[in-house]
Amino acid sequence: MFNLQQTRVPETRRTSLGPRLVIAGTHSGVGKTTVASGLMAAMRLRGRGVASAKVGPDFIDPGYHALACGRPGRNLDAWMCGPDLIAPLAARAAASADVLVVEGVMGLFDGAGDGTQSSTADIALLLDAPVLLVVDCAAQAASVAALVHGFATFEPRLNLAGVVLNRLASAGHERMVREALSAMARPVPVVGALHRDERLAWRDRHLGLVPVAERPEAVHASLEVLAQAVLAQCDLQAIETVARAAPVLNVDGPPLPQHVGSARVAIATGKAFTFSYPDNAEALSAAGAEILEFDPLSDSELPERVDAIVVGGGFPEVMAQQLSANAPLLADVRHKVALGLRVWAECGGLLWLASSLDGHPMAGVVDTSASMTSKLTLGYRTAVCRTTTPLGRSGTVLRGHEFHYSQVAPEGDALHLRGAFGGGVAGFATPNLLASYLHVHLAGQPQLAEAFVRCAAQATFAEAGSPRSTSQAS
């Protein structure tokens, strides 16, 4: 049922955003991804065309959504892209679908902590979308009513349209919670009640769930079980009624980069590098890039006549030994970077380009050593380029996100970083290379896609006796 082949969604410039809802939680870990993915899978089993989005910068949850929906999972991040782009990006995500299901981040009202619009509640308000609140009922019963009452009344503009009870221990436990909720002065309807079931548990890792690419068949099987549980224990008709009650929003599509030249850009894929926004590849393509792929785990060389590579994040630390063993590709990357290959690396890509990762030799393109730590580095960052990079000249501003348990030494000084809790300098750059921990979403910064493709289109290094000509740049 849940085909791994995803449908291609065409770009539209003027469109409308129709039925939609937001799946929120009282806090992290309540089961938002379980409920959201299960709801998507159940709706698809019912023959609905379902689209998905994730609030915030997360890469892993959209992979679960994509498998459940059969189309790319998108991100709605007001901090990186700006609040004005949230409805257009949601409409892009929902193109040709019957309903858009948006999974929230952290607790309903939790955001960046710097006063910007970044919480799940902010996104729901920007989308004028109804909210279903997931409540972890383990170790509480009547207290659930007090919790729901607080969430329902904290922000009067928010449409809290229903509650999904999760991790109920028994039928008796469910009855007590339902009775407490029905006694509220302004009851919030219960649209689902999921009981504890170990088959619905996902495997975790230090950055959250294990990416789908590492175990697609296992996730496929779990989604089948989860879809049946949602069909049996949630009121899909009531949930769809909630989604259809959202008012239609007519919006322009998000701005696309201008076509600035022609270049062959290879993006790292495979099990070790799964952290990539679909919008980024689309932005590069709009700017003139021919998008190729390569797998650092298995490919012995980069694609032919490639002008630039993009190496995003993922879990290279989990597969460091295998990545290090692929010596032919590492040598090919070193050779072509020396000849002028353009490079943009984020987080895991930085680790792969380093001299070593936890003692395993890596590409050696960046003169630094990487190691895993127990310290989490997390948060939004504004970065100012202190030198010319493939994303722009010195002074170019980037808005992005960091999320890692690793460190590099030395840290580099290419970017001046500023976040909610301080700043500093980090990252590595030349006019042909940028490698840092910063993840960037190009939908809100199309000029960066233009700069990178323009830089790639001007590559003149020779490969197999066939140098490129700068006449391709515009």
C-alpha positions in Angstrom: 0.0 0.0 0.0 2.6 2.5 1.0 4.6 2.7 -2.2 8.1 4.0 -1.8 7.8 5.7 -5.2 6.7 9.3 -4.5 4.5 11.3 -6.9 6.0 14.5 -8.4 4.0 17.6 -7.4 3.9 20.3 -10.1 4.8 23.9 -9.2 1.9 26.4 -9.4 2.2 30.2 -9.2 -1.3 31.1 -8.0 -3.2 28.6 -6.0 -5.5 28.0 -3.1 -5.1 26.2 0.2 -8.1 24.1 1.1 -8.8 21.4 3.7 -6.1 21.3 6.4 -5.4 20.6 10.0 -2.5 20.8 12.5 -1.5 17.9 14.7 0.0 19.5 17.9 1.2 18.2 21.2 1.2 19.3 24.8 5.0 18.8 24.8 7.7 16.8 23.0 7.4 13.1 23.0 3.6 12.8 23.3 3.3 10.9 20.0 2.7 13.7 17.4 4.6 11.8 14.7 2.7 8.6 15.5 -0.7 10.3 15.3 0.2 12.4 12.3 1.8 9.6 10.3 -1.0 7.2 11.3 -3.6 9.7 10.3 -2.0 10.3 6.9 -1.7 6.5 6.3 -5.3 5.9 7.3 -6.6 8.7 5.1 -4.6 7.3 2.2 -6.1 3.8 2.8 -9.5 5.5 2.6 -8.6 6.8 -0.9 -7.8 10.4 0.1 -4.9 12.3 -1.5 -2.9 13.4 1.6 -0.1 15.9 1.7 2.1 16.6 4.7 4.2 19.3 6.3 6.3 19.6 9.4 6.6 22.7 11.5 10.2 23.8 12.0 13.5 22.6 10.6 13.2 18.8 11.3 14.4 16.5 8.5 13.4 13.1 10.0 9.7 13.3 10.6 9.0 14.4 7.0 10.5 11.1 5.8 7.9 9.2 7.8 5.2 11.5 6.4 6.5 11.0 2.8 6.2 7.2 3.1 2.7 7.5 4.6 1.5 10.0 1.9 3.5 8.8 -1.2 4.7 12.3 -1.9 7.5 14.5 -0.5 7.3 15.7 3.1 7.7 19.5 3.4 8.7 21.9 6.1 6.9 25.1 7.3 9.5 27.2 9.1 8.6 30.8 9.8 11.9 31.6 11.4 14.0 30.6 8.4 11.5 31.5 5.6 9.5 34.3 7.1 5.8 34.3 8.2 4.6 35.6 4.9 5.7 32.5 3.1 4.0 29.9 5.4 0.7 29.9 3.5 2.3 29.8 0.1 4.6 27.0 1.1 1.7 25.1 2.6 -0.2 25.5 -0.6 2.8 24.2 -2.5 2.9 21.2 -0.2 -0.9 20.6 -0.6 -0.9 20.9 -4.4 -3.3 18.4 -6.0 -4.1 16.8 -2.6 -7.5 16.4 -0.8 -6.1 17.4 2.6 -3.0 18.8 4.2 -1.9 17.4 7.5 0.7 19.5 9.4 2.7 18.0 12.2 3.7 20.5 14.9 7.0 20.8 16.8 7.6 20.5 20.6 4.6 21.7 22.6 1.9 23.7 20.9 3.2 27.1 22.1 6.9 26.4 22.1 9.1 28.3 19.7 12.5 29.7 19.1 12.4 31.7 22.4 13.4 35.0 20.7 9.9 36.5 20.1 9.7 35.4 16.5 6.7 33.5 15.0 8.0 30.0 15.1 5.7 27.8 17.3 3.1 25.3 16.1 0.4 27.8 17.3 2.0 30.5 15.2 1.9 28.3 12.1 -1.7 27.3 12.8 -2.7 31.0 13.1 -0.8 31.9 9.9 -2.7 29.1 8.1 -6.0 29.7 9.8 -6.0 26.0 10.4 -7.8 24.0 13.1 -5.7 22.1 15.6 -6.0 18.6 17.0 -4.1 18.3 20.3 -2.3 15.0 21.1 -2.3 14.3 24.9 -0.2 11.6 26.5 -2.6 10.1 29.0 -0.1 7.8 30.7 -0.1 8.3 34.5 -3.0 10.7 34.5 -6.8 10.6 34.1 -9.1 13.5 35.2 -6.0 15.8 35.1 -6.2 15.5 31.3 -9.2 17.8 31.4 -7.3 20.5 33.3 -4.5 20.2 30.8 -6.8 20.5 27.8 -8.7 23.4 29.3 -5.4 25.3 29.7 -4.4 24.7 26.1 -7.9 25.5 24.8 -8.0 28.9 26.6 -4.4 30.1 26.5 -4.7 31.7 23.0 -8.3 32.6 22.2 -7.6 33.1 18.5 -6.5 29.5 18.1 -9.1 26.9 16.9 -8.5 23.9 19.1 -11.0 21.6 17.3 -10.3 18.3 18.9 -8.2 16.0 21.1 -6.5 12.8 20.4 -5.8 10.7 23.5 -2.7 8.7 23.4 -1.1 5.9 25.4 -4.3 4.9 27.3 -3.8 1.9 29.5 -7.2 0.3 29.3 -10.9 0.8 28.4 -11.5 1.9 32.0 -8.7 4.5 31.7 -10.2 5.8 28.5 -13.7 6.1 30.1 -12.3 8.1 33.0 -10.5 10.6 30.7 -13.5 11.0 28.4 -15.8 11.6 31.4 -13.5 14.3 32.7 -13.3 16.0 29.3 -17.0 15.9 28.8 -17.5 17.7 32.2 -15.5 20.7 31.0 -17.4 24.0 30.8 -16.5 24.1 27.1 -15.7 20.5 26.1 -13.2 19.9 23.3 -14.3 16.9 21.3 -12.3 13.6 21.5 -11.6 12.5 17.9 -9.3 9.7 18.7 -8.2 7.4 21.6 -5.1 5.3 21.0 -4.2 2.6 23.6 -0.7 1.6 24.5 0.7 -0.7 21.8 4.4 -1.5 21.5 3.9 -2.1 17.8 3.3 1.6 17.4 6.7 2.6 18.9 9.4 4.1 16.7 13.1 3.5 17.1 14.9 6.6 18.5 18.4 8.0 18.0 20.3 10.9 19.4 18.7 13.4 17.0 15.2 11.9 17.2 13.7 9.0 15.1 15.9 6.8 12.9 15.6 8.1 9.3 13.2 6.1 7.0 16.0 5.5 4.5 17.9 3.3 7.0 14.9 0.9 7.4 12.1 1.6 4.9 10.6 -1.8 5.0 10.3 -1.8 8.8 8.7 1.7 8.7 6.4 0.5 6.0 5.2 -2.4 8.1 4.8 -0.1 11.2 2.7 2.3 9.1 0.4 -0.5 8.0 -0.2 -1.4 11.7 -0.6 2.2 12.7 -3.1 3.0 9.9 -5.3 0.1 11.1 -5.1 1.4 14.7 -6.1 4.9 13.6 -9.0 3.5 11.5 -10.2 1.5 14.5 -9.6 4.1 17.3 -10.1 7.5 15.7 -13.1 9.1 14.1 -11.8 9.8 10.6 -15.1 11.3 9.5 -15.0 13.8 12.3 -11.3 14.6 11.6 -12.0 15.2 7.9 -14.9 17.4 8.8 -12.6 19.5 11.0 -10.1 19.8 8.1 -12.8 20.8 5.6 -14.1 23.5 7.9 -10.8 25.5 7.4 -11.5 28.5 5.1 -10.0 28.5 1.7 -6.9 30.7 1.4 -6.0 32.1 -2.1 -2.2 32.6 -2.2 0.6 33.2 -4.6 3.3 30.6 -4.9 6.6 31.2 -3.0 9.2 33.1 -5.0 11.4 31.1 -7.2 15.0 31.9 -8.1 15.8 33.4 -11.4 17.6 31.2 -14.0 21.2 32.4 -13.9 23.1 29.7 -15.7 23.5 26.0 -16.4 25.4 23.7 -14.1 25.5 20.0 -13.1 24.9 19.8 -9.3 25.2 16.5 -7.5 23.5 16.1 -4.2 24.6 13.5 -1.7 22.0 10.9 -0.9 21.8 7.4 0.6 21.4 6.2 4.1 24.2 8.4 5.6 22.8 11.7 4.1 19.1 12.0 4.4 18.8 15.6 5.7 17.8 17.6 2.7 14.8 19.9 2.1 12.9 19.2 -1.2 12.6 22.9 -1.6 16.4 23.3 -1.8 16.8 21.0 -4.8 13.8 22.7 -6.5 15.3 26.1 -5.9 18.7 25.0 -7.4 16.9 23.5 -10.4 14.9 26.7 -10.9 18.2 28.7 -10.9 19.5 26.5 -13.7 21.0 23.4 -12.0 20.7 19.9 -13.5 20.2 17.9 -10.3 22.2 14.7 -10.0 22.6 12.3 -7.1 25.5 10.3 -5.6 25.7 8.0 -2.6 28.9 8.5 -0.5 28.5 5.0 0.8 28.6 3.1 -2.5 29.6 5.3 -5.4 33.3 5.1 -6.4 33.3 8.5 -8.1 31.2 11.6 -8.5 28.8 11.8 -11.5 30.5 12.7 -14.9 31.1 16.4 -15.7 29.8 17.6 -12.3 30.3 21.2 -11.5 29.3 21.3 -7.9 28.2 19.1 -5.0 25.8 19.6 -2.1 26.4 17.4 0.9 23.7 17.9 3.5 23.2 16.4 6.9 22.4 13.0 8.2 24.2 10.4 10.3 27.6 9.9 8.8 28.9 9.2 12.4 26.8 6.0 12.4 28.4 4.9 9.2 31.8 6.4 9.6 33.7 3.2 9.0 31.8 2.4 5.7 32.2 6.0 4.5 35.9 5.9 5.3 36.3 2.6 3.5 35.0 4.2 0.2 38.5 5.5 -0.5 38.0 5.9 -4.3 35.2 8.4 -3.9 37.0 10.3 -1.2 40.1 10.6 -3.4 37.9 11.7 -6.4 36.3 14.4 -4.3 39.7 15.6 -3.1 41.1 15.7 -6.6 38.1 17.6 -8.1 37.9 20.1 -5.2 41.6 20.9 -5.9 40.7 21.5 -9.5 37.8 23.9 -8.6 34.7 21.8 -7.9 32.2 24.0 -6.1 31.1 22.6 -2.7 28.3 23.4 -0.2 28.3 21.2 2.9 26.0 21.3 5.9 26.5 19.6 9.3 27.0 15.9 8.3 28.6 17.1 5.1 31.1 19.0 7.1 32.0 15.9 9.0 32.4 13.9 5.7 34.7 16.6 4.2 36.9 16.8 7.4 40.2 15.1 7.8 38.7 12.5 10.1 35.6 11.5 12.0 36.0 9.8 15.3 39.4 8.6 14.0 38.2 7.3 10.6 39.9 9.1 7.7 37.4 11.2 5.6 37.7 13.3 2.5 40.3 15.7 3.9 39.0 18.6 2.0 38.5 20.7 5.1 41.5 20.9 7.5 39.7 19.9 10.7 38.9 16.8 12.7 35.4 15.8 13.8 34.3 13.8 16.8 31.0 13.0 18.5 30.2 14.4 22.0 27.5 14.1 24.6 26.6 17.9 24.2 23.7 18.9 22.0 24.1 22.1 19.9 20.6 23.2 18.9 19.0 26.4 17.7 18.3 28.9 15.0 21.2 31.0 13.8 21.7 34.2 11.8 25.1 33.9 10.0 27.1 36.6 8.2 29.7 35.4 5.8 33.1 36.8 6.7 34.5 36.0 3.3 33.3 35.2 -0.3 31.6 31.8 -0.5 29.6 30.0 -3.2 26.5 31.5 -1.6 27.6 35.1 -2.0 30.1 37.7 -1.2 31.5 38.7 2.2 28.6 40.2 4.2 26.0 37.8 2.8 23.4 36.9 5.5 22.2 33.4 6.0 19.3 32.3 8.2 19.5 28.7 9.3 19.5 26.0 12.0 22.0 23.9 13.9 21.3 20.5 15.4 24.2 18.2 16.2 26.1 16.2 18.9 29.5 16.5 17.1 32.3 19.0 17.2 35.2 19.9 14.9 38.6 21.2 15.9 39.5 23.8 14.7 36.0 25.3 14.4 36.8 27.6 11.5 36.0 31.3 11.2 34.1 31.7 7.9 30.8 32.7 9.5 29.8 35.0 12.3 26.9 33.3 14.0 24.3 34.8 16.2 21.5 33.0 18.0 19.1 33.5 20.9 21.8 32.5 23.4 24.9 34.1 22.0 27.2 33.8 19.0 30.7 33.3 17.7 32.6 32.4 14.6 32.7 29.0 12.9 32.7 27.2 9.5 35.1 27.0 6.6 35.0 28.8 3.3 36.8 29.7 0.1 35.3 31.3 -3.0 34.5 27.7 -4.1 33.5 26.0 -0.9 31.3 26.6 2.2 31.2 23.9 4.9 29.6 24.6 8.3 27.0 23.2 10.7 24.3 25.5 9.4 21.3 24.1 7.7 19.6 26.6 5.3 16.1 26.4 3.7 16.3 28.1 0.3 12.5 28.7 -0.1 12.9 31.9 1.9 16.3 32.8 0.5 16.2 32.2 -3.3 19.1 34.5 -3.9 21.4 31.9 -2.3 20.3 29.4 -4.9 21.1 31.9 -7.6 24.5 32.6 -6.2 25.4 28.9 -5.9 24.3 28.0 -9.4 26.0 31.1 -10.8 29.2 30.0 -9.0 28.9 26.4 -10.3 28.2 27.6 -13.8 31.5 29.5 -13.8 33.5 26.3 -13.0 36.3 25.9 -15.5 38.2 22.9 -14.1 39.1 20.2 -16.6 37.7 16.7 -16.2 38.5 13.8 -18.6 40.0 16.4 -21.0 36.8 18.4 -21.3 37.1 21.7 -19.6 33.9 23.7 -19.2 33.6 27.2 -20.6 32.7 30.2 -18.6 30.3 31.2 -21.5 27.6 29.1 -19.8 27.4 31.5 -16.9 25.0 34.4 -17.2 
